[in-house]
């Protein structure tokens, strides 16, 4: 198993210092939130993209991919009744694919609860149709660039559109390609009635990425989630991709979060 960590944890650090610390701590990869670099990926130059890719290579770690991809963007929405908004959103996802590939990443995590919420008067069926259409061209682009777009089922407390792994699998299977999958996130799965290991087994092989955190919004080992059954289920289905630490509460500070989360994951997967 390969372990990664998200860079927004290191919010006051330079990317150079972040990459060096993550590599020294023992992670295999860094997952990048584009908003930590620019408000829009279209504003990130080719030279800066090359620098990021080279920086990872120099430190002997990978860039696993990108997440929080619509944070700080404007005028984008997956289920908007406005056709022009949906077209802009589709075009931006294609731009995200290119950015991810350019920095050496392979996975795009699509959470973005605010930019997918069904507005009043929009049915689930209509939102589903519009969102599916938005991903058609970006997924084709992802196939060309060797990137996988991973849609994230999220809790009802975060969004009213696609709340279970089962629905997420049904959504991505429509395009019938290994470059459109779901991501499984421990925090999000904790909102479902099913045990997390069961969700993992039922979702295979339609998930391509995995976020490790606790339902208390902290890192692995900072809450009550037992990661040993989770690790066992991932091993059972044959998943050998990235297990990436994503947290939302940074109380302990980036160094402690990074070190203790990795320690917990290594013990669980031993």
KAKA-V22613 format. One line per field, one symbol per residue. psi: psi as a letter, one per 30 degrees, with the letter a starting at -180 (. if undefined). burial: + if it has 24 or more other C-alpha atoms within 12 Angstrom, else -. Layout:
psi: ???
burial: ???
This chain:
psi: kkklkkffehfglleeeeeeeeeefglflkkkjeffelekfffjleeeeeeeeeeeefghlljeallhfgkglkgkkfgkfjeeeeeeeeeeeeeeeeeeeegglfkkkjdieegfkklkfkleeeeeeeeeeefeeeeeeeeeghkkkjkjkllffelgjifleeeeeeeffefhkfgjalkkkeeeffflfkkeeeeeeffkhgkflkkkalfggalkfgafkjfeeeeeeeeefgkgakjkjjlfkgefleeeeeeeeeeeeeeef.
burial: ++++++++++----++-++++++-+++++++++++++--+++-+----+--++-++--+-+++++++++++-+--++++++----+++++++++++++++++++++++++++++++++-----+--++-++++++++++++++-+++++++++++----++++++++++++++-+-++++++++++++++++---+++++++++++++++++++++++++++--+++-++++++----+-++++++++-+---++++++++++++--++-
